[in-house]
Amino acid sequence: MYPEEFEYYDPETIEDAIETLETHSDREVTPIAGGHSLLPTMKSGLASPDVVVDLAFIDDLHGISRDDGVTTIGSMTEYARVADDEQLWGENRLVAESTAAIGDIQVRNVGTVGGNLAHSDPAADLPAAALAADVTVHAHGPDGPRTIPIDDFFVAMFTTALEDGELLTSVDVPHLGDDDIGVYLKKASPSSGYAIVGVAAVLETDGETITNARVAANGAFGHAMRLSPVEEHLADTPLSRREVAAEAAALATDGVDAYQLMEDEQASADFRAHLLEVYVERAIEDAIDRVTD
């Protein structure tokens, strides 16, 4: 099926892109990043924008840079470039590992980090990893640039804190300490590769004790969410106390109402709750093994 006709713009600067979005704000206008989410919905008729603004030609949105314990990833940087960045595997393995888990090589060569996060697909891999890694989102809109803490970014299914006419421009990924570790595991859909349930975990340690934890899930809820009861149970626990993984996993759905769990042809809400506990336990065990090995 072919999409309906639309106007196409290919700005070369962030400012030009913002101006184009603002100029056409009285119509249905949408930016396009890698296109893996937008194009299928346009072809199926689920989306029919009047104006498409292509971000691919904006050089400032591409690339990876480093400064003072932080790796900055431009929003139009392809998954493959992130997954192949050897330094990132040492600086924050979680972000590299979750990016490498996306789709297949064709998808990773075209899909972008910013497009993934801005789309807020509940089954996407990066949102949970971004939450657990405590990244910082940078955006730019008609009123200029602003910074969005990742804990405030994901609002609902396919909805973020980005405002109308605003673009996600980059994310800052903090480097983990020598005794800290991040892990991403998922139960992938056999048909699409998307996460039925995915769990991202970062354990900050002093080499003997978990001093702090950030654990988040995707696929299970309408949008990626941190699992606060799991995090609280892990804090101040000796790494040698292996049963803490199962104890924390049992708290994965604490405070979660039944309606918040996703239910579709891939899995029922009850099965997702079960998978969530299983993958939380596996992620924590894996993280502890990586620290103590």
Phi, psi and chi 1 to 4 in degrees:
 res  aa     phi    psi   chi1   chi2   chi3   chi4
   1 MET       -  138.2 -175.1  173.3  179.6      -
   2 TYR   -94.9  144.6  -66.4  101.3      -      -
   3 PRO   -71.4  161.6   25.7  -33.9      -      -
   4 GLU   -70.7  161.4  -65.1 -176.1   15.9      -
   5 GLU   -62.8  146.4  -71.1 -172.4    4.8      -
   6 PHE  -151.5  159.2   57.1   88.1      -      -
   7 GLU   -86.1  143.2  -66.8  179.0   26.5      -
   8 TYR  -123.5  132.6  171.6   83.4      -      -
   9 TYR  -129.3  144.6  -64.5   87.8      -      -
  10 ASP  -131.6   71.4   54.0   -7.3      -      -
  11 PRO   -62.6  157.0   25.3  -34.9      -      -
  12 GLU  -110.4   -3.1  -64.3 -177.1   -4.6      -
  13 THR  -134.4  158.6   68.4      -      -      -
  14 ILE   -61.3  -42.2  -65.6  171.4      -      -
  15 GLU   -62.4  -41.0  -70.1   74.3   17.8      -
  16 ASP   -66.0  -38.0  -75.1  -13.4      -      -
  17 ALA   -64.4  -44.4      -      -      -      -
  18 ILE   -62.0  -42.8  -61.1  -60.7      -      -
  19 GLU   -63.1  -39.8 -177.0  178.6   -9.2      -
  20 THR   -65.5  -42.9  -57.4      -      -      -
  21 LEU   -61.9  -41.6  -68.6  170.6      -      -
  22 GLU   -69.5  -39.1 -167.3  169.7   20.2      -
  23 THR   -60.4  -35.3  -61.8      -      -      -
  24 HIS  -105.6   23.8  -61.6  -79.2      -      -
  25 SER   -66.6  -16.7   60.8      -      -      -
  26 ASP   -83.8    0.4   58.8  -23.8      -      -
  27 ARG  -122.2  175.1  -54.3  165.7   69.5 -169.5
  28 GLU   -81.6  105.1 -173.0  171.7  -14.7      -
  29 VAL  -122.0  138.7   54.4      -      -      -
  30 THR  -142.9  140.0 -176.0      -      -      -
  31 PRO   -79.4  154.5   25.8  -29.7      -      -
  32 ILE  -124.5  132.6 -176.2  170.2      -      -
  33 ALA  -103.5 -105.5      -      -      -      -
  34 GLY   -74.9  -28.2      -      -      -      -
  35 GLY    92.7   -2.9      -      -      -      -
  36 HIS   -67.8  -23.7  -80.7  -69.8      -      -
  37 SER   -95.9  -43.8  -61.3      -      -      -
  38 LEU   -70.4  -48.1  179.0   60.7      -      -
  39 LEU   -60.9  -44.5  -68.4  178.9      -      -
  40 PRO   -61.1  -37.1  -24.7   35.4      -      -
  41 THR   -71.3  -30.8   57.5      -      -      -
  42 MET   -69.9  -41.0  -70.0  174.9   64.8      -
  43 LYS   -67.6  -31.3  -71.9 -179.0  177.5 -179.7
  44 SER   -85.1   -9.5   66.5      -      -      -
  45 GLY    89.3   -0.2      -      -      -      -
  46 LEU   -72.1  -24.7  -66.2  174.3      -      -
  47 ALA  -129.9  136.1      -      -      -      -
  48 SER  -139.6   68.2  -60.5      -      -      -
  49 PRO   -66.8  146.6   24.9  -34.2      -      -
  50 ASP   -79.4  -30.6  -59.3  -48.3      -      -
  51 VAL  -136.1  132.8  177.7      -      -      -
  52 VAL  -118.6  128.5  171.3      -      -      -
  53 VAL  -111.3  110.0 -178.4      -      -      -
  54 ASP   -83.0  122.9 -166.3  -16.6      -      -
  55 LEU   -93.2    1.7  -52.5 -179.8      -      -
  56 ALA   -66.0  -22.7      -      -      -      -
  57 PHE  -100.0   11.1  -56.5   98.3      -      -
  58 ILE   -94.0  102.7  -56.7  175.9      -      -
  59 ASP   -58.8  -35.7  -70.3  -18.7      -      -
  60 ASP   -67.1  -12.7  -72.6  -14.6      -      -
  61 LEU   -94.0   -1.4  -61.1 -177.6      -      -
  62 HIS  -106.7  147.4  -67.0  -98.2      -      -
  63 GLY   110.5  169.9      -      -      -      -
  64 ILE  -128.0  131.0  -59.4  172.1      -      -
  65 SER  -136.6  165.2   60.4      -      -      -
  66 ARG  -136.2  143.4  -67.4  170.9  170.0   84.4
  67 ASP  -163.9  123.0 -177.7   50.9      -      -
  68 ASP    51.6   55.6 -164.4   24.0      -      -
  69 GLY    78.3   13.6      -      -      -      -
  70 VAL  -134.7  135.9  171.0      -      -      -
  71 THR  -104.2  124.9  -66.4      -      -      -
  72 THR  -102.6  127.0  -61.6      -      -      -
  73 ILE  -114.7  120.0  -56.7  173.4      -      -
  74 GLY   -64.4  147.4      -      -      -      -
  75 SER   -63.5  -27.2   61.4      -      -      -
  76 MET   -95.5   15.3  -73.8  -63.5  -66.8      -
  77 THR   -76.0  128.2  -54.4      -      -      -
  78 GLU   -70.6  150.7  -63.1   85.2   -2.6      -
  79 TYR   -52.9  -43.5  -54.8  138.4      -      -
  80 ALA   -59.7  -39.4      -      -      -      -
  81 ARG   -65.7  -38.8 -176.4  168.5  179.5 -178.1
  82 VAL   -68.2  -47.4  176.7      -      -      -
  83 ALA   -64.1  -27.7      -      -      -      -
  84 ASP   -91.1    0.0  -69.2  -17.2      -      -
  85 ASP   -80.2  103.1 -170.5  -69.7      -      -
  86 GLU   -62.3  -36.1  -66.5 -176.5    4.2      -
  87 GLN   -62.7  -39.3  -80.7 -174.5 -102.2      -
  88 LEU   -63.5  -33.3 -173.3   59.4      -      -
  89 TRP   -61.1  -29.3  -75.9   87.6      -      -
  90 GLY   -88.2  -29.4      -      -      -      -
  91 GLU   -81.5  -43.2  -64.2  160.5  -12.3      -
  92 ASN  -155.6   85.5 -163.8  -48.0      -      -
  93 ARG   -57.9  -32.5 -178.7 -172.7  177.0  102.6
  94 LEU   -57.8  -47.1  167.8   60.1      -      -
  95 VAL   -66.5  -41.8  173.9      -      -      -
  96 ALA   -64.5  -43.5      -      -      -      -
  97 GLU   -66.8  -41.6 -170.8  168.1   66.1      -
  98 SER   -68.6  -34.7   60.2      -      -      -
  99 THR   -68.9  -38.5  -52.4      -      -      -
 100 ALA   -67.1  -19.7      -      -      -      -
 101 ALA   -84.7   -4.6      -      -      -      -
 102 ILE   -78.2  127.9  -63.4  172.8      -      -
 103 GLY    46.1 -133.5      -      -      -      -
 104 ASP  -128.8 -175.6   53.2   27.6      -      -
 105 ILE   -62.1  -35.2 -171.1   61.1      -      -
 106 GLN   -64.1  -43.2  -70.1   91.9  -18.6      -
 107 VAL   -65.4  -45.2  170.3      -      -      -
 108 ARG   -66.2  -25.5  -68.6 -167.2  -68.0  -85.5
 109 ASN   -76.5  -16.4  -80.8  -23.7      -      -
 110 VAL  -119.6  -40.5  178.3      -      -      -
 111 GLY   -63.7  151.3      -      -      -      -
 112 THR  -121.1  153.4   65.4      -      -      -
 113 VAL   -62.5  -48.2  169.4      -      -      -
 114 GLY   -65.3  -39.8      -      -      -      -
 115 GLY   -62.1  -40.2      -      -      -      -
 116 ASN   -61.3  -50.3 -172.8  -62.1      -      -
 117 LEU   -68.8  -41.9  -64.1  175.9      -      -
 118 ALA   -67.4  -27.3      -      -      -      -
 119 HIS   -75.2  -29.6 -169.8   46.7      -      -
 120 SER    53.3   44.2 -170.2      -      -      -
 121 ASP   -68.9  128.0 -170.8  -38.3      -      -
 122 PRO   -60.6  -23.3   18.2  -30.2      -      -
 123 ALA   -98.4    1.3      -      -      -      -
 124 ALA   -72.5  154.8      -      -      -      -
 125 ASP   -84.0  -36.1  -62.4  -64.8      -      -
 126 LEU   -70.8  -33.8  -70.2 -171.9      -      -
 127 PRO   -56.6  -44.9  -32.2   39.6      -      -
 128 ALA   -65.7  -40.2      -      -      -      -
 129 ALA   -63.5  -40.0      -      -      -      -
 130 ALA   -63.0  -40.3      -      -      -      -
 131 LEU   -64.5  -47.9  -77.1  168.7      -      -
 132 ALA   -67.4  -34.3      -      -      -      -
 133 ALA   -79.8   -9.8      -      -      -      -
 134 ASP    59.7   47.5 -162.7   19.3      -      -
 135 VAL   -72.1  164.1  -51.0      -      -      -
 136 THR  -116.2  131.7  -61.0      -      -      -
 137 VAL   -96.8  133.5  174.1      -      -      -
 138 HIS  -109.9  133.7  -64.6  -80.0      -      -
 139 ALA  -130.2  161.5      -      -      -      -
 140 HIS  -141.9  131.3 -161.9  116.0      -      -
 141 GLY  -141.2 -166.2      -      -      -      -
 142 PRO   -58.0  -29.2  -24.4   33.9      -      -
 143 ASP   -92.7    8.2  -63.4  -33.6      -      -
 144 GLY   103.0 -170.1      -      -      -      -
 145 PRO   -78.1  153.6   27.5  -33.2      -      -
 146 ARG  -151.4  162.4   71.9  176.1  177.0  120.1
 147 THR  -112.5  136.5  -61.8      -      -      -
 148 ILE  -123.6  118.0  -51.8  171.3      -      -
 149 PRO   -60.9  140.3  -19.2   31.5      -      -
 150 ILE   -61.9  -29.3 -166.9   62.5      -      -
 151 ASP   -66.4  -17.4  -74.7  -23.5      -      -
 152 ASP  -102.8    0.0  -61.4  -28.0      -      -
 153 PHE   -83.0  -46.4 -172.6   71.6      -      -
 154 PHE   -87.4  117.7  -59.1  109.4      -      -
 155 VAL  -102.6  -45.6  175.8      -      -      -
 156 ALA  -162.0 -178.3      -      -      -      -
 157 MET   -58.0  123.4 -175.0 -177.2  -65.5      -
 158 PHE    58.4   26.2  -55.8  119.6      -      -
 159 THR  -136.8  130.8  -54.4      -      -      -
 160 THR  -126.4 -177.4   69.6      -      -      -
 161 ALA   -79.4   -2.0      -      -      -      -
 162 LEU   -62.8  135.2  -69.8  171.9      -      -
 163 GLU   -92.4  166.6  -62.3  174.7   -6.0      -
 164 ASP   -56.5  132.7  -71.2  -17.0      -      -
 165 GLY    79.3    8.3      -      -      -      -
 166 GLU  -107.3  140.6 -162.8  169.8   41.9      -
 167 LEU  -114.6  141.2  -61.9  174.9      -      -
 168 LEU   -75.4  123.8 -167.7  162.0      -      -
 169 THR  -106.0  -32.5   55.1      -      -      -
 170 SER  -166.9  167.1   65.6      -      -      -
 171 VAL  -130.2  141.3  -66.5      -      -      -
 172 ASP   -99.3  124.3  -71.7  -18.0      -      -
 173 VAL  -107.0  112.6 -179.5      -      -      -
 174 PRO   -70.9  142.1   24.7  -31.5      -      -
 175 HIS   -76.4  142.4  -61.4  172.5      -      -
 176 LEU   -83.2  154.4  -62.3  179.1      -      -
 177 GLY   -72.1  169.1      -      -      -      -
 178 ASP   -60.2  -31.1  -67.9  -20.6      -      -
 179 ASP  -102.0   11.1  -67.0  -41.0      -      -
 180 ASP  -102.4  158.0  -54.9  -22.4      -      -
 181 ILE  -150.2  148.5 -165.8   65.4      -      -
 182 GLY  -124.9  147.5      -      -      -      -
 183 VAL  -140.4  141.3  171.1      -      -      -
 184 TYR  -130.9  125.9  179.1   69.8      -      -
 185 LEU  -131.5  147.9  -62.0  175.2      -      -
 186 LYS  -147.6  154.6   71.9  173.3  177.4  178.4
 187 LYS   -97.1  105.0  171.9   64.6  175.0  176.1
 188 ALA   -85.1  145.4      -      -      -      -
 189 SER   -64.9  130.6  163.6      -      -      -
 190 PRO   -67.3  -19.0   22.3  -32.2      -      -
 191 SER   -92.3  -34.3   58.8      -      -      -
 192 SER  -118.7  -22.7   67.9      -      -      -
 193 GLY    85.6  -11.1      -      -      -      -
 194 TYR   -65.6  159.8  -80.9   99.2      -      -
 195 ALA   -78.9  122.3      -      -      -      -
 196 ILE   -69.7  -43.6  -62.9  175.1      -      -
 197 VAL  -146.5  133.9  164.3      -      -      -
 198 GLY  -131.4  145.8      -      -      -      -
 199 VAL  -131.5  128.2  173.5      -      -      -
 200 ALA  -114.1  134.9      -      -      -      -
 201 ALA  -139.1  137.0      -      -      -      -
 202 VAL  -122.6  124.2  167.6      -      -      -
 203 LEU  -109.8  119.4  -58.2 -174.7      -      -
 204 GLU   -93.3  128.9  -62.1  176.2   10.4      -
 205 THR  -136.7  166.1   85.2      -      -      -
 206 ASP  -105.5   15.9   58.9   10.2      -      -
 207 GLY    97.5  -19.1      -      -      -      -
 208 GLU  -128.9  -28.6  -63.9 -178.0   -4.7      -
 209 THR  -131.7  143.9  -58.5      -      -      -
 210 ILE   -76.6  110.9  -59.5  169.8      -      -
 211 THR   -86.9  -27.3   57.0      -      -      -
 212 ASN  -160.6  152.5 -173.2   49.6      -      -
 213 ALA  -142.2  144.0      -      -      -      -
 214 ARG  -128.3  119.5  -69.7  179.0   66.3   93.5
 215 VAL  -129.1  130.2 -178.0      -      -      -
 216 ALA  -138.1  158.0      -      -      -      -
 217 ALA  -131.2  147.7      -      -      -      -
 218 ASN  -128.0  163.6   47.8 -104.2      -      -
 219 GLY    85.9  -28.8      -      -      -      -
 220 ALA   -85.9  -29.9      -      -      -      -
 221 PHE  -123.8  178.2  -47.5  109.4      -      -
 222 GLY   -66.0  -21.7      -      -      -      -
 223 HIS  -153.9  164.3   61.3   89.3      -      -
 224 ALA   -59.7  139.3      -      -      -      -
 225 MET  -139.7  145.9  -70.6  174.3   50.6      -
 226 ARG   -78.3  150.7  -73.2  178.9   61.0 -173.8
 227 LEU  -108.1   83.8  -53.6  178.0      -      -
 228 SER   -60.3  -43.1  -62.4      -      -      -
 229 PRO   -60.0  -35.6  -24.7   36.2      -      -
 230 VAL   -65.4  -45.5  173.3      -      -      -
 231 GLU   -60.4  -45.1  -62.0  172.4  -16.8      -
 232 GLU   -64.5  -35.7  -67.2  166.5    3.3      -
 233 HIS   -70.0  -30.8 -169.7   79.8      -      -
 234 LEU   -77.4  -28.3  -69.4  169.8      -      -
 235 ALA   -61.7  137.8      -      -      -      -
 236 ASP    65.2   29.0  -59.5  -40.3      -      -
 237 THR  -106.2  133.2  -59.0      -      -      -
 238 PRO   -60.8  139.7  -22.1   33.1      -      -
 239 LEU   -62.5  -25.7  -70.7  165.1      -      -
 240 SER   -73.3  -12.7   58.3      -      -      -
 241 ARG   -89.4   80.5 -168.6  169.7  177.3  -85.4
 242 ARG   -64.6  -25.5  -67.7  -61.5  -61.5  -93.3
 243 GLU   -67.4  -11.3   60.0  -91.4   27.1      -
 244 VAL   -63.3  -27.4   71.7      -      -      -
 245 ALA   -63.2  -46.8      -      -      -      -
 246 ALA   -68.3  -38.4      -      -      -      -
 247 GLU   -63.4  -44.8  -65.7  169.9   -4.5      -
 248 ALA   -66.8  -40.8      -      -      -      -
 249 ALA   -60.8  -33.7      -      -      -      -
 250 ALA   -64.9  -15.0      -      -      -      -
 251 LEU   -99.0    6.8  -58.0  172.6      -      -
 252 ALA   -60.0  -32.4      -      -      -      -
 253 THR  -106.2   11.2   57.5      -      -      -
 254 ASP   -62.6  132.5  -92.2   27.4      -      -
 255 GLY    79.3    2.7      -      -      -      -
 256 VAL   -99.7  123.6  174.8      -      -      -
 257 ASP   -76.4  149.9  -66.8  -34.5      -      -
 258 ALA   -55.8  -36.3      -      -      -      -
 259 TYR   -67.9  -18.7   73.8   87.4      -      -
 260 GLN   -76.7  -18.6  -68.6  179.6  -80.0      -
 261 LEU   -80.0  134.3  -74.5  160.4      -      -
 262 MET   -66.7  145.0  -66.7  -84.6  -71.2      -
 263 GLU  -142.5  123.1 -176.5  156.7   12.0      -
 264 ASP  -154.5 -166.9   54.1   25.8      -      -
 265 GLU   -68.8  -16.3   66.3  -83.5    4.9      -
 266 GLN   -77.9  -37.8  -60.6  -78.6  -10.8      -
 267 ALA  -166.9  146.2      -      -      -      -
 268 SER   -76.4  167.6   66.8      -      -      -
 269 ALA   -62.0  -41.8      -      -      -      -
 270 ASP   -63.3  -40.7  -73.2  -16.3      -      -
 271 PHE   -69.4  -36.9 -174.0   51.2      -      -
 272 ARG   -63.7  -40.0  -87.3 -165.9  166.8   85.5
 273 ALA   -60.9  -41.6      -      -      -      -
 274 HIS   -63.6  -47.5  168.7   71.4      -      -
 275 LEU   -60.8  -37.8  -75.4  176.0      -      -
 276 LEU   -59.9  -46.4 -176.1   59.3      -      -
 277 GLU   -62.1  -43.5  -68.4 -172.2   14.1      -
 278 VAL   -61.0  -45.5  169.2      -      -      -
 279 TYR   -78.6  -27.7  -82.5   81.7      -      -
 280 VAL   -63.4  -46.1  166.9      -      -      -
 281 GLU   -62.0  -44.8 -177.9  173.4   -0.7      -
 282 ARG   -63.8  -41.4  -70.5 -179.9 -177.9  176.7
 283 ALA   -64.3  -42.5      -      -      -      -
 284 ILE   -67.0  -43.7  -65.4  168.0      -      -
 285 GLU   -60.7  -42.6  -72.0 -180.0  -19.7      -
 286 ASP   -63.0  -43.4 -164.8  -10.9      -      -
 287 ALA   -61.9  -45.0      -      -      -      -
 288 ILE   -62.4  -41.7  -69.4  173.4      -      -
 289 ASP   -61.0  -41.0  -75.4  -18.5      -      -
 290 ARG   -68.1  -33.2  -67.4 -177.6 -171.9 -175.6
 291 VAL   -73.4  -41.5  173.2      -      -      -
 292 THR   -88.6  -15.5   55.6      -      -      -
 293 ASP   -67.9      -  -79.9   -7.4      -      -
